[in-house]
Amino acid sequence: MLVQVYLFISIRNMGRGGKVLLAAVVLVSVVVIYRAMSSSTDVNGEHALMIFGAGTLGKFIAHSWRAQYPNSLIVGVTRHDDPPDWFAGIKVKHISRANILDNPSFKYDYLALCIPPQDNYDGEARVALAQWNSTSIGNAVFSSSAGVFAEQHGGVVTEESKTSDSARTQQILDVENVFTSSNGISLRLAGLFTETRGAHMYWEKKAQEDASYTVTDGDGYLNMIHYSDASSAMIRALQMKRYVNMYLVSDGRPIAKQQIWNSAVERKWVNGTRSPIFTKCAAPPCGKRMSPKLFQDTSGWKSIFPAWDEPLNNNIREEFV
């Protein structure tokens, strides 16, 4: 109040030139403040998201994030010098992996690591985590794999279930440990698919190449999740309070390999003129049945895309581009 009175008295006592000068100063101050506020949202990173490994899952995450935060900064990291075509359409800034700094001055509130197993996998995870502001309200989330579990006899799998001892599994667990030690979150995702990606497409390709191509344990359970549901789970994990460091994520509908193929044929996702040969489990049941209950209960997330044994809903958008 005293400041307001002082300004009022000062303005009354000013000459015309002084008032013009004051008006100019106020206008410049307002512009500076506005630009600073705008910059903090659009450039400096309120809701700023880095997608480290911006492939198919990263594309789904980016589209959903852009819809939720229209003015946010989204950065996609790839191993290529040029960005994918879809970056421009939703204003994703591209950074080549070769240009990522080990200790950057600017850090992102949200980080999604979406790279597959590779040489120096845990090292890449550490580089990705170095881009994250661990004191922010957002999380760092790793798209891990439910393939790490050892269960192969039709049993129910939870977060506490035993993992296998394969070299690939150890690679993945090493990255999960890096995230756990940094207070990040790992989502062990079930088998990812869209109309044009997934097990059904692999089987079709192999059957076209070789009429005798065989899928073993055709009546064994697989656990699946559509890319759109996986991306919504990743986004929920990016935003949620950190209770535990690892969750299982699937559509909650374990399904036989043979049934996936039959559904793909019915949906006309595969040609179906040459089918792979599906054998039966030697000692049924086989495979595993994932339970996403902990993540559902903790985050409120649920899958939306129809499971393989459900009819497609024409209102569901299957692809962004």
Secondary structure by P-SEA (a helix, b strand, c coil): caaaaaaaaaaaaccaaaaaaaaaaaaaaaaaaaaaaaaacccccccbbbbccccaaaaaaaaaaaaacccbbbbbbcccccccccccccbbbbbccccccccccccccbbbbbbccccaaaaaaaaaaaaccccccbbbbbbcccccccccccccccccccccccaaaaaaaaaaaaaaaacbbbbbccccccccccaaaaaaaaaaaccccccccccbbbbbbcaaaaaaaaaaaaccccccccccccccccccaaaaaaaaaaacccccccccccccccccccbbbbbaaaaaaaccccccccccccccccccccccc
